[in-house]
Amino acid sequence: MAKKTAAPSTVQAGYTAARILVVHGPNLNLLGSRETDTYGVSTLEDINAALESLAAELAVDLEAYQSNSEGEIVSKIQSARGRFGGILINAAAYTHTSVAVRDAVLAVSLPVVEVHLSNIYKREDFRHRSLLSDVVAGQVVGFGASSYLLGLRGLAELV
């Protein structure tokens, strides 16, 4: 199956639409040791390795990034325009609180897939609302580390 490429005006020379930015939000650097009943035992390194393996299979390139800082995440999303064909994001707690992350997703005009390890709709009421859900191409929740892989498969079809 051939991959689609973006129009030259969308992606700078030297980059293809098959380049995907993976953004991991706050506290995800603690995966594997943090609330394992909710988030599982996979570490962020495990997830990134699984994503790299799947990316090779899908013929896409990945760049993974993690930050606990809202402003740094916003800047990283903004930097994706013209460099990446899409974004896979687990904004973690910022999903429910950050208008700035939402606005950055809107500003870059790229396909974005939102992922969450847990099913946010089966958790505390404040987690039921995603500020990203209406501005992303899709959302995958509740499949643990596999949420990332499912999200990458879907995003790879869009870029």
C-alpha positions as CSV (number, residue, x, y, z in Angstrom):
1,M,0.0,0.0,0.0
2,A,1.5,3.3,-1.1
3,K,1.7,6.1,1.4
4,K,0.3,9.5,0.6
5,T,2.6,12.5,0.7
6,A,1.7,16.1,1.4
7,A,1.7,18.8,-1.1
8,P,5.1,20.6,-1.3
9,S,3.6,23.8,0.2
10,T,2.7,21.9,3.4
11,V,6.0,20.2,4.1
12,Q,9.5,21.7,3.8
13,A,12.0,20.2,1.4
14,G,13.7,17.1,2.8
15,Y,10.7,16.0,4.9
16,T,7.8,13.8,3.9
17,A,4.3,13.6,5.2
18,A,5.2,10.2,6.6
19,R,7.1,11.9,9.5
20,I,5.2,11.9,12.7
21,L,5.7,13.7,16.0
22,V,4.8,11.8,19.1
23,V,4.1,14.1,22.1
24,H,3.9,12.7,25.6
25,G,2.6,15.0,28.3
26,P,3.2,15.4,32.0
27,N,4.0,12.5,34.3
28,L,4.3,10.1,31.5
29,N,8.0,9.9,32.2
30,L,7.0,8.0,35.3
31,L,5.1,5.2,33.5
32,G,5.9,1.8,34.7
33,S,6.2,2.9,38.4
34,R,3.2,5.3,38.6
35,E,-0.3,4.0,39.4
36,T,0.3,0.7,37.6
37,D,-3.3,-0.4,38.2
38,T,-4.4,2.5,36.0
39,Y,-1.5,3.0,33.6
40,G,0.1,-0.4,33.4
41,V,3.7,-1.5,33.8
42,S,5.1,-0.4,30.4
43,T,7.6,2.4,30.7
44,L,7.8,5.4,28.4
45,E,10.9,3.8,26.9
46,D,8.9,0.6,26.2
47,I,6.1,2.6,24.5
48,N,8.6,4.5,22.4
49,A,10.4,1.3,21.3
50,A,7.1,-0.3,20.4
51,L,6.1,2.8,18.4
52,E,9.5,2.8,16.6
53,S,9.0,-0.9,15.7
54,L,5.5,-0.3,14.3
55,A,6.7,2.9,12.5
56,A,9.3,0.8,10.6
57,E,6.5,-1.6,9.6
58,L,4.3,1.3,8.5
59,A,7.2,3.1,6.7
60,V,6.9,6.3,8.8
61,D,9.5,8.2,10.7
62,L,8.9,9.2,14.3
63,E,10.3,11.8,16.7
64,A,9.2,11.2,20.3
65,Y,9.1,14.1,22.8
66,Q,8.0,14.2,26.5
67,S,7.6,17.2,28.7
68,N,5.9,18.1,32.0
69,S,5.7,21.7,30.9
70,E,2.6,23.0,29.2
71,G,4.6,25.8,27.4
72,E,7.2,23.4,26.1
73,I,4.5,21.1,24.8
74,V,2.8,24.1,23.0
75,S,6.2,25.1,21.5
76,K,6.9,21.6,20.3
77,I,3.5,21.3,18.7
78,Q,4.0,24.7,17.0
79,S,7.4,23.5,15.7
80,A,5.7,20.6,13.8
81,R,4.2,22.8,11.1
82,G,6.2,22.2,7.9
83,R,8.3,19.5,9.5
84,F,5.9,16.7,10.2
85,G,2.9,15.2,8.5
86,G,1.0,14.5,11.7
87,I,1.1,14.4,15.5
88,L,0.3,11.6,17.9
89,I,-0.4,13.1,21.3
90,N,-1.1,12.0,24.8
91,A,-1.5,15.3,26.5
92,A,-2.2,13.5,29.8
93,A,-3.6,16.0,32.4
94,Y,-3.4,18.9,29.9
95,T,-6.1,17.1,27.9
96,H,-8.6,18.3,30.4
97,T,-7.2,21.7,31.3
98,S,-5.1,23.3,28.5
99,V,-6.7,25.6,26.1
100,A,-3.1,26.5,25.0
101,V,-2.4,22.9,23.9
102,R,-5.8,22.8,22.1
103,D,-5.0,26.1,20.3
104,A,-1.6,24.9,19.2
105,V,-3.2,21.7,17.7
106,L,-5.6,24.0,15.8
107,A,-2.8,26.3,14.7
108,V,-0.6,23.7,13.0
109,S,-3.3,22.4,10.7
110,L,-2.0,18.9,10.8
111,P,-3.8,15.6,11.4
112,V,-3.6,14.8,15.1
113,V,-4.6,11.7,16.9
114,E,-5.2,11.8,20.7
115,V,-4.3,8.8,22.8
116,H,-4.8,7.8,26.4
117,L,-3.6,4.7,28.2
118,S,-6.7,4.6,30.4
119,N,-10.4,5.0,29.4
120,I,-10.8,8.6,30.5
121,Y,-14.6,8.2,30.3
122,K,-14.6,5.6,33.0
123,R,-12.6,7.7,35.4
124,E,-13.2,10.8,37.5
125,D,-15.8,13.2,36.1
126,F,-13.2,15.9,35.4
127,R,-11.4,13.5,33.0
128,H,-14.5,12.9,30.9
129,R,-14.0,16.2,29.0
130,S,-11.1,16.4,26.5
131,L,-10.4,19.9,25.2
132,L,-8.8,18.2,22.2
133,S,-11.4,15.7,21.1
134,D,-13.3,18.1,18.8
135,V,-10.1,19.3,17.1
136,V,-8.3,16.0,16.5
137,A,-8.8,13.5,13.7
138,G,-9.4,10.7,16.2
139,Q,-9.1,9.5,19.7
140,V,-8.0,6.1,21.1
141,V,-8.5,5.5,24.9
142,G,-8.4,2.6,27.3
143,F,-6.1,0.1,25.6
144,G,-3.0,0.7,27.7
145,A,0.2,1.0,25.8
146,S,-1.6,-0.4,22.8
147,S,-3.5,2.9,22.6
148,Y,-0.4,4.5,21.1
149,L,0.0,1.7,18.5
150,L,-3.6,1.9,17.5
151,G,-3.4,5.7,17.2
152,L,-0.2,5.4,15.1
153,R,-1.9,3.0,12.8
154,G,-4.8,5.4,12.3
155,L,-2.5,8.4,11.9
156,A,-0.3,6.7,9.4
157,E,-3.4,6.3,7.2
158,L,-4.0,10.1,7.3
159,V,-0.5,11.3,6.4
